[in-house]
Amino acid sequence: MLATAIKLQEASRDAVHDEMMMVCVKHILDIRHEVNDEEFIKELYQYSALLASLTTSLVTSVLLTESELNDMLSTINEIESMEDIVNGND
């Protein structure tokens, strides 16, 4: 259990320090005084969404094996297909 907690902490750290994330932060800092508040907030929101997505992906890889992840994705696809059928979108 301690090993998993450490891996989760490392996954979160890796997401924050990811090269792509650092490029996004640099971009936001570079444009801060060139854009209006609304555009700046939009950039921050997009960064936050990217960071959350990357963190979730890295944490998922700690918690699930590749087989478990594939099973989960298959189940999600099946549920979405059933929802499409129920909603008449097939």
N, C-alpha and C positions, 0 to 999 in steps of 0.2 A: 504494500500500500504506500509506503514511503517512497519507493522507487517511482511509482506512478505519479505521485504528487510532484516529485522533482522533475519528471519528464513534462508534466503539464506546465510547470513554471518555466521550464526551458522553452517550450513551444510558444508560450506567450511572449517571452523575451525575444525569441527568434522572429516572431511576427513584427514586433516593434522595430527591431534592428534590421529587418529585411531591406535589401538594396533598393527594391522598387518602392518601398514605403519611404525610405530616406529621400529618394528622388521626388516623391510627391510632396514631402514636407518642404524640401528646398524650393520647389515650384511655388508652393503657397506663400512662403516667406518672400520670394522674389517678386511676386505680383501684388503683395499686400497693399502697397501704396499706389498701385496702378489701376485698381478696380474699385468699384463701389462696394458698399457694405453687403448688399444682396449677393453680388457675385462672389465675394470673399466667403460669405456664409455657405454658399453652394459648394465652393471648393472644400471647405472644412467638412461639410456633410459627406461629400464624396470620399474624402480621405478616411473619415470615420467608418463609412460603409466598407471600404476596401480593407481597412485594418481588421474590422470585425470578421469579415469573410475569411481573410487569411488566418486569423487566430482560430476560428472555428475549424478550418481545414486542418491546421496543424494539430489542434487538440483532438480532433476526430481520429487522426492517424495514430495518436497515442492510445486512445481508448478502444479502437476497433481494429481487428485484423483485416487484411484485404478481402477475405471471404465474407466477413461480417459486413463490411462496407458495401460490397457488391450486393449482398442480400438486402440491405437497407435500401439501396438505390432501386433495386428491382421492386421492392414493396411500394416505394414511393411512386414509381411509374405505374404500377398496377392500380393504386388508389386514384391517381390522376386520370387514368383511362376510365375507371368506373365513374368518376365524377363527370367526365365528358359525356359518357353514355347517358347518365341520369339527366344531365343538362341539355341533351340533344345536340351535342357538338361533335358527333362522330362522323 
